[in-house]
Amino acid sequence: MLLVPLVVCGSLEGGLRLAGYGYPTSFLLPTRIQDRACFVPNPKFIFRFFSAAQARSTLPIKVTAEKSTNAYRIFLFGESAAAGDPDPSFGVSRYLQTLLRERFPKTDFEVICVAITGINSHTILPIARECAQHQGDLWVIYMGNNEMVGPFGAETVFGARAPSLPLARATLAVKATRTGQLLAALLERLKPGTPAPHSGGDAQIGVQRSLSESSNRKAWGGMQMFVENRLGHDDPARLRVYENFQGNLNDILAAGQRAGVPVILSTVAVNLKESPPFASLHRAGLDGQQATAWQGTYDAGVAGEAAGSFGEALVRYQEAAKWDSEYADLQFRMGTCELALTNRAQARRDFELARDYDALAFRTDSKLNDLIRSTAARHANQGVHLLDAAEILAQASPGGIPGLNFFYEHVHLNFAGNYLLALNFAEQVRKLVPESITAQDRGAWAAAEWCDDRLAATVWDRQRVWGPIMSRIVAPPFTGQLDHPKFLQECEEKLKEAKGRMLLQTPQQVQQVYEAAVAAAPEDALLHGNYELFLEAGGHLPQAAAEARRVSELVPFLPEPYYLTGNLLVRLGKVPEAEENFNRALAIRDDFAQVWNELGLIYLGQQQTDKASAAFHQALKADPDFADAYVNLGFLEQHRGRIEPALEYYGKAARIQPEGPPDYFERTVRLDASGRPTEAIECFRTLIQQVPAFWQARYLLGLELVAAGKHDEAQAQFSEVLRYRPDYSAWLPASPGAPAQ
């Protein structure tokens, strides 16, 4: 009974491996960079925990197989907050490395951040076990925000919810086999509406922004994916998550101890003051009469608070709490009133309860932080050292309650927050390094301003990083928070302040900061990548292309820098070189939809329409929801004079992004096709005002303007087309009144 299934499974596994099916599941893969043996992230490692469509990218790290004799290697484990979201260039690992290298200049501190967005302790454990083999001198652990929503969490969308720890580990063990991967793929295909695999739109280094901005929205929906998965704070599934977290944490520490590596284990700080709960649920057992009484008293408190009568409102809230104190919004409102009445200690307790009762648990709660503290205490004599980040950031905040002074939104640290956390980590590291390093001690930590200059955290970057934050907070679940308009206004004021700082420095001064930082750290890929973004934004395309090339040299295992280099070379009119870079990107990842799309545009510009069509279809094979490829197929058909197939493709793009640029583009082309050119012209004008880089719309607008006899304006549009696509010069009219070629 056992032998036959084992033989069958073994034969299937062997056959799949011989056939090359499946993927390696290790976190790191061996390679050679500049003739040196290294390990780099395995982009498919994450597939055991997320579907291919939802997988998130690792940071562009590389670990040399052999440390240099003067190196001190630190691994930082965690999730998006540890990674440095929204921009890892300015994350805690970057500040920590900068601080340590400045204070101990003769030691090459390597702070290797192995944090990934969306993961939790179930994913961090195998990462830690693997990192234990790579000559680490110290580990830093900053995790907890994703325990409820990440893989195997109580509120997850990534598979089984809160299974027992043995079952979760058994599931992962099965997925480590090729047979398990085949079964997982078959089950995934059977699901209705399964999104396309991830195809490169989430790279951490310099990925060109496309028409669709993120071609993978259906695959990775951010925090919106979890809005229906609300649970009470005492739900049995949540209680199992605490048990699983404890088990994983114990095993992570055991891996470090077996490797002889000391560990700094940190609690996790979150925004308490300016991040209301994402969802609230009434306590179990609240009957109808009690619910009615609760609601009336609560509403009276809300009215009093709105009128500024905080004392009266607090009395009403306290009365409501007698019926149900577990409603998260109630606790947050009580905290707001206590703070207004300067009862700061009680306000903090109320805000903490609001977080703990949040029915969408995106923040590390009190139980998780208490588990971290107690675990560190139990292992204190085994090389585990507690850093209480939650308390450190609280004590550094007004009234002892952290808010937007250190955070962008609910958990992600801003520049000040990352520096403060790194500074405290650095002080712990100082106590743990050997005497050979402390002998170099300069005696003081570098100021935040000095670190900012070394990381090129310029005034331009400070406003740039707000882009993804603002996109995030105008969508659910943020829009469901208490007084969301006020929170949005506060964030807009922060953005306005960041933009105001840009007036304090000229672009030339910002560039000088970059040049000095790059000179001090010529091997820093993230720094070169940011410099490229700055140069591109300023229109310095030749210099930007040089920086993009440098990034591809530093991290040749990533396809994204080649993709970005190719895009810049296209704009410089260097099409053969661009095509070469695109092909290099595909050699690393053959399902990179954006690259296939760009190759299609090159072929289309060369009038190789069949080859172009094949490339666009390859893009759609990699990502069926890639709107850009549909737009370009429509553009190709329209160029062939086949308006009906063109409109069909435009319609597919519009359905992927309703109310987005492709949708507006499709409606505009239909206006023109139905004999309404005047309206089409106005719609094209509106569209390019919203999306200046939409050169296809500019091209069609130019043709309409030529037909309308508006040759000067048409020429202006054609000039803009050539600014984005100089390889399409043959498509333009030879003279203002001539037809397009």
N, C-alpha and C positions, 0 to 999 in steps of 0.2 A: 504493500500500500504506500509505503514511503519511497521505495526505490524507483518505481516507475515515474511518479511525478518529478522526482529529482533529476532523473535522466532526461525527461522531456524538457524541463526548465533549463537544465544545463546545456542541452543541445541547442535550444532556442537562443540562449544567451551567447553561446559560442558562435552560432551562425550570424547573429546580429553584429557581433564584434568583428568577425571576419568580413562582413559586408560593409563595414564602416558606418553602421547605423548608430545614432545616439551621439552623446557628447560627454566629455570628461566633466567630473563633478568637483574636482579640486578647486580651491579658491585661487591658487596661483599656478601659472604654467611656466616652464623653463624656456628661455630664449637667449639670444646673444644680442647685445646692443653695443656698438662701437667696439666689437671684438672682446666684450666682457660678458661673462656668464651672469645672467640676471633671471629674476622671476617677475612676471607681470600678471595683472588680473586676468582671470578666465571670464570672458563676458557671458559664458553660459552657466557659470557656477550658480547663479541666482535662479535658474530655471527650476530647481527642485522646490523652491519656495513660492515662486510666482509663475503664472503662465508666461509663455514667451512674449505675449502681447503686453503684459504688465511689468516686465522686468525692468529694473532700474540699473543705471550704470554705476560702476565703481569709479573712484577717483583715479587719475592717471598716475598711479604709483609704479615704482620699479624698485625691487629689492635685490641688491647685488648678492650673488651667491656667497661671496666672501667679504666680510666687512674689512675696511681699511683699519690699520692698526690704531689710528687715533679716533675711530668712530665710536659713538655711543648711540645705540639704536633703541628708539621708543616706539612702540605700537599703540595707537589710539583706537579704541573700539567704541562703537556706538551707532547711532542712526543719523538722521538728517541734521539734528542740532550739533552733533559732534563733527559731522562732515563740513558744516559751515554754510548750510542753506541760508540765504538764496545764492551765495557765491562762495564756493570753497576757497577761493583765492584769499579770503579774509577770515577764514575760520579759526577756531581755537588752536588747531595744530600748527597753523602758519605763524600765529603770534608766539606760541610756545617755542617753536624752533628758533625764531628770530631772537627772542629774549635769551635763550640759553646760549646761542652762538655769540651773542654780543658780550655776555658776562664771562663766558669761558672760551675765549677766542682760539685757543689751541686745540680744542676738541671739535670734531665734526659731528655735531648732534644731528641725527636723522630722526625726524618725527614722521613716522609713516602712518597716515590716516587710513584705516581700513573700514571706516564707517560708510554705510550705504543708506540712502533714503528708503524708508518704508519697511526696513527689516526690524527684527527684535531679537530677544535672547536666543530663540531657536536657531536663527541664522548666525548669530555672533559666536555661538559655541563651536561649530566646525571651523569658522575662521580662526578662532583663538587656538584651537588644537593644531591647526596647520602653521600658524605663526610661531608656535612653540618650537618649530623645527628651524627657525630662521634667525638664530643668533640675537634674539632680543635681549636688551639689558634691563628694560623696564616696560611694564604695561600700564596704560591708563584706560580706565573703563568709565564711560559716561553714557549710560543707557537706561531706558525706562519709558520713554514717551509712546512707543508703539506696541507695548505689551498687549493692549486690548484690541488694537486694530490691525496689527501685523499678522504674519503667518501663524495660524493656530490660536489666534486671539479670540476673545469672546464676541467681538463685534467685527471680525474680519470679513472681507469679501474674497479672500484668497484661499478658499477651500474649507476644510473642516473647522468648525468653531469649537475651541476649547476642549479638544480631546485630552485624554490622560497623557501624561508625559511619555510612558512607554509606547502608546499608540502613535503619538506624533513622531517619535524617533523611528518606529518601525516603518511608518510611511516614508520617511526620508531615506531610510536604508533601502527600501524597495526602489525608490526613484534613482538611487545611485547605480542601479543595474540597467543594462540596455533593455531588458525585458520590461522592467518597470516604466522606463521612459516611453516604450512603445505603447503600453497600456494607457499611460497618462495622455499621450498624444491622441489615441483613439477616443478616449473619454472626452477630451477637450473638443474634438471635432463634432461629437454628438450633441454638444450643448448648442442651443439655439442662439443665433446672433453672436457667435464667437468672433472676437475682433482679430485683426491681422497681427502677425508677429511683430515685435519691436524691430525697427529697421534703421536705427541710428539717429533718430531725432532728439535723443536725450543726452548727447555727449557733453562731457564736462569742459572740454576745451574748444573754444572758438568754432561753434557750428553756425554757419550762415543762417540768418533768419529767412524763412521762406514765406511764400504767399499765405500758406495755411498756418504759419507760425509754429504749430506743432502738429505734424501729420498723424499723430498717434492719440488724439484726444479720446477716442472711443476706448482705446486700450487702457490708458492711464488717466483716470478722471480726477486725480487728486483727492482731496478730502470729501468732495461731493459723493464719492462712491459709497460712503459709509452712512449717509444721512438716514437711511431706513433701519439701520441696525442698532437701535437704542435699547439699552439695558439699565435696569436699576443697579445701584451700587452694591447691593447684597445678592444679586442674582447668582445662582450656583455656578454658572459659567464663568463669571468674574472671579469667584472664589477659587476655581480650578486654575485660572490664569496665575493667581498669586502663588499657588503651589508649584506650577510649572516654572515660573520665574525663579523661585528659590532653588529648584533643582538644577536649572540651567546655570544659574550664578555659581552654585557650589562647584559644578563641573568645570566652569570656566576658570575659577580660581585654582582648582586642582590641576588643570593643565599648566597654568603658570607655575605652580609649586613644583610639579614634576620637572619642568624645564629650569628650575632654579631662578626664576625671574620674579623680582619684587613687583607688587601691584599697587597702584593708586586707584582705589575704588571710590567713586564720587556719587553723591546724591545728585539729583537733577533739578535744576531751577526752572521755574516757569513764571509766566506773566500772571499774577494774581489780581492786580488792581484794575487793569484795563482790558482784561479778556474775560467777559462774562461767560457763563456756561453755554455750550453749543446746543444743549437740549435738556429739558427737565421732565421728570416723571414723578407722579404722586406715589407716596408709600403704598405698599401692598396692604389691603384691608381697609382702606379709607372708604366708608360707605357714602351713599348719596347725600344724606343729611349733613354729614361732616364735610363733604366736598363743597356743598352749597355754602355752609358757614365759613369754610376756609376761603372760598373765592370772594365772598362779600368783604371779609376783613382784609384780605390781600388787596383787593381793588381800592379800599379806603386808604390803605397805606400807600399805594401807587399815587393816588390823588394828592395825598399830603406831601409825598416826596417831590412830585412835580411842582407843587406850590412852594417848595423850599422849607416846609415845616418838617424838618428831619426828625425832631424829637417825637412829634405826634405820629409821624409815619412809622418810626421804629416801634412805638407802642403797638400799633396795629399789626406790624409784621410779627412781633413777639406773640401776640394773641393768636395769629394764624399758625405760628409754629407749634402751638399746643395741640392742634389737630394734625398737622403734617409739617415737620421740620426738615423733611428730606427733599423737598422741592428745591432744586438747585438755584433757580432764579430768586427764590425767596431769600436764601442765604446770601446771595450776592447783593441784593437790595439792602439787607440788614447791614452788610459790610460797608456799603456806600454811605448809609446813614451814620453808622458809628464813626466812620472816617470824617464825615462832615462835622460831627460833634467832637472831634479830636480824641476819640477813644480808640487810639491806634492799635493797641494790643488786641482788643476785642475785634476790631475791624479785620485784622489779619486772620484771626481764627475763623471769622465768618467767610472771608474770601477763600480760605483753605477748604472749608466745608463745601462751599459752592463748587470748587474744583472736584472734590471727592465725590459729590453727588451728581456730577455732570453725567448725563445719560449717553453722551458721545465722548468717550474718554480718550482724547487726543493728548492729554497731559499726564505726566507722572504724578500719581496721587500720593497721599500720606502713607498708605500701606506699603506701596512699593519703596518709597524712600526709607521707611522704617525697616523694611527687610534689608535694604542696602546697609543701613547703619548697624543693625544687629549682626549681619553676616560679617561685616568688617571687624566688629568687636570680637566675634568668635575666632577669627583667623588672624588676630593682631600679632600673635606670636609666630605666625607662619609667613611673614613677609607681606601682609596686606595692610595698607595704610589708608585710613578714611580721609576723604576731603569732602566736607559738607558744603557743596556748592549752593544748595538751596538756602542755607543759612547765611553764607558769605554774601550772596547777591542781595538777600533781604536786608542785612545789616548795612549794606552800602546804598540802600534806597531810601528815599524820603519816607518817614514814618515806619520804616522797617518792612515795607510792602513793595516788592518789585513790580515794575510795569514797563511802559514804553521807554523808560530811561535806559533799559538794558535789552529790550526785545523789540522785534519788528511787529510781531503779532502774539500768538499764544505761547510758542516755545523757542522760536529761532532767534538767536542772539544777534544784536547789532554790533557795530565796531567796538563800542565801549564795553558791551557785555563779553565779547570774545576776548578782548584784551584783559579784562579783570579776571575772567576764569583762567586764562593762560598764565597770568601773573601768579595766581595761587597754585596752579599746577607746578609752575617753575620753582616756586619756593619749596614745595614738597620734593621735587627732583633734586634740588640743591642739597637737601639733607640726606639723600640716598646715594649720590654719586661717590665714587672712590676718592681717596685723598689725592691721587695723581691728577684728578680734575679740579678738586677744590683748591689745589695749590695755585691754579691760574686765576682764581676768583678776583674780579675787578672790584667787588665790594658793593655794587648797587645794580638794581635792575634798570633797564632802559625805559625811558618814558614812553607813553603811548604815541606821542608825536614822532619820536624817533623810529619806532616800529612801523608806524604808518608810512613814513618815507621809504623804509626798506622794502615794504610790501607794495609800494606805489598805490596806497589807498588815497588817491587824489580826490580833489573836489568833483572831478568828472565822474569818478567811480562811485562816489557816495550818492550821487543822484541816480546813477545808472542802476544800482542794485535795487532801487525801489520799484523798478518796472515789474518784475515778477511778483513782488509783494502786493502791489496794487491790483494786479490781475487776480490774485488769489482772494483778496478780502472783499471783492465785489461780487463773489459767488457764494453759494451755500457751501458749508454750513455757517459761514460768517454772517451772511445776511439774516440768519435766524437768531442772532444774538441780541440780547437786550440793548436797546438804544444804539443799534448799528450805525445810524447816520452820524451820531456823535463820535463813535470810534473811527469811522471813515474820515470825518473831518480832522480828527487828531492826527491820523496818518497823513492826510493831505498837507497838514501844517508841517509835519516832519519832512515831507518831500519838498515842500516850498522852501523850507529852511535849507535843505541840501542844495536846491537849485540856486538859492541866494548866495551860497558860499562860492559858487562858480564865478561870481563877479569879483571875488577877491584875488583870483589868479587868471592870468591870460593863458590861452592855449599853449603859448610858447613856454610859459613857466611850468605848466602841467607836463609838457613833453620833457622838460629838463628833469623833473622828478622821476619820470620813467627811465630816462637815459642813465641817471645816477643809480637807480635801483637795478637795472639790467647789468650795468657795469659791475656792481657789487655781487650779483648772483647770475652769472651768464648761463648757468645750467638749469635755471628755474623755468620750467615749461609753462606754468600758470602765469608767471610774470610776463613772459613773452607773448602769451595768448592775450592777456589784457591789453598789452601795448598795441598789439595788432588791432584790437577792437577800437582803441582810441584813434589810431592812425586812419583806419578805414572811415570812422565817423567824421574825421576831419578832412576827408578827401585825399589823403596822402597814400594813394593806392600802391605805388612802387615800394614804398617803405613798409606798408602793411603786408604786401606779398612776401617781402624778405623776412618779416617776423613770423609769418605763417610757415614759411619754409623752415625756419629755425625750430619752431615747435615740432614739425614733423620729423626733424632730425633727432630731437630730444626724446620723443615718444613715438618711434617708428612702428610700434605695435598697435597704434590707434588709427583707424581709418579717417576720423573726422578732420584732423589737420590737413590731410591730403585733399579732402573735399573742400575745405575752406580755401586752401591755396589755389585749387583749380578754379573756384569761383572768382577769386581776385584776378587770376591770370586771364580769364575770359573778359573781364571788364577792362583789362589792359590790352586786349586784342591779341594776346599770345595763346591762340587756340590750341596749337599742337602741344604746347607745354601743359595747358590746362587738361587736355585729354589724357596726357600721360599721368597726371596726378589723380584724375578720376579713376583710371585703371588701377593705379596703386591702391586706392581705397577699396576697390572691388576685390582686389587680390587678398585683402585682409578680411573683408566682409562682403560676400557676394549678394547679400540681400539688402543692401543699402539703397533704399528707394530713392532718396534724394539724389544720389550719384547717378543712378540710371536715368533719372529725369533730366539732369544736367547734360549727360551724354546725348540724350534725345534732342535737346535744344541745339547742341552743337551740330548734330547731323541735319536737323531741320534747317538751320541757317545755311548749311552747305547744299540744300535742296536734295538731300538724300532722304526722301520722305519715307520710303519703306524701312530703312534702317532706323530712322527716328521713331517710327511707329512701334517697331519691335522693342526699342529701348524704353519707351513710355509704358508699354505693356509689361516689361520686366519690372518696372517700378511698381506697377499695380499688382503684380504677382507677389512682390515683397510686402506691399501694404495696400490692400484693396480699398482702404479709406483715404488714400493719398490724393487730396483734391487737386493739387498742382498738376499731376499727371493727366487727370481728366481734362483740365483746362487746356493743357498743351495739345492733347489729342484733338480737342475741339478746334483749337487754333490751326492745327495741321489740316484738318478737314476743310475748314473755312478757307485756308490758303489754296486748297485744291479746287475751291469753288463749289463744295458740297455742303450747303448750309444746313440741311436737315440732319445729317450725321453729326455735324458740328454742334448743333443745338442739343442733340441727344447727350453728347459728352458733357457739354456745359451744364445740362440739367443734372447729371450725376454728381458733378462737383458741387452744385448748389444744394443738392439733398444732403451731402455730407456736412456742409457748412451753411445751414439755413440762416439767413440774415447776415451772412458774412460776405466778404468780397466776391467769391465765386458766384454766390446767389445774385448779387447786384449786377455782376458782369453778364450773367446769363439773361437776366431781364432786359438789360440794355441792348444786347445783341438782338434779342427778339423784337425790341422796338424798331431797330433798324431794318430787320428782315421783313417786318410788317409794313414798311413804307413810311416810317415816322422818323426820319433822320434828324430833324430839329430837336425832338425830345431825346433821341439817342445821344446827340452831341452833348446836351446838358447833363445827361446821366453819366457819360464818360468823364466829363469834367469833374463832377462830384466824386466819382470813384477814384480818380488819380489824386485828388486833394486828400482823400482818406488814406490811400496807399500809393505814395509817389513812385515806389519801385515797380508797380504793376505795368511793366513796359508793353505788354501785349495790348492792354487797354489804350495806352498812348498811341501805339501803332494804328489801331483801328480808328481812334479819334482823329489821327492825322489824315487818314484816308477820307473820312467823312468831311473834314474841313477842306480838303482839296476839292472834293465834289461840290462843296458849298461855295467855292471860290475864295475861301479865307486862307490864302497861301502863306501869309506871314505866320499866322498862328499854327498852321500845319507844320511849317518848317521848325517852329519851336518845339513841337511835340516830337518830330523826327530826330531832332538833335538830342532830346532826352532819351529816346530809344537807343541811340548810338552810345550814350553815356553808360547805359546798362549793358547793351549788347552791340559792341562795335562790329561783331562778326555778322550782323544782319544788314550791313550797308547795302548789299545787293538787292534787298527787299524794298528799298526806298525809291520814290520817284526821282528820276534823273534831274528834274527841274520842278519848281513849285507847281506848274500846271500839268506836268506829265503824269501818265498813269504809273502805278506801282509795277515793278518788274516781277 
